[in-house]
Amino acid sequence: MSLPTMLVAFAHYSRDGSFAVLGANLRFTTIMATGSIVGAVLGGLLLGVFPDLVLIPLLAVILLAAPLQK
């Protein structure tokens, strides 16, 4: 269900030029994309190492702390 939503949003934001800011901030975009990919890979690898009872609370702490960063 999320794929059609993502495709419609992508089409909408592509038409109104919202993605132009990504090209204007290419260094930032590259750093964020790289961090996301590395984080996803490491997170996937950790699923087999640490139990869910450790990973889920850790993720909750990270998500709660993220807005506090400036």
C-alpha positions, 0 to 999 in steps of 0.5 A: 500500500505504501508504494502507490503513495510513494509514487504519487508523492514522488510525481507530485513533488517532482512536478513542483520542483521540490527536488531542486533543493537536493541538487542545490545541496548535493554534498549534504544530500550525498552525506545523508544518503550514504549515512542512510544506506550504511545505517540500513545495512548495519541495522540489518546485520545487527538483527542476527546478532542482538535480540529484538529486546535490545534493538527496539528500545535502542531504536526508541532512544535514538528516535527520541533523542534525534529531535534534541540535536541542533 
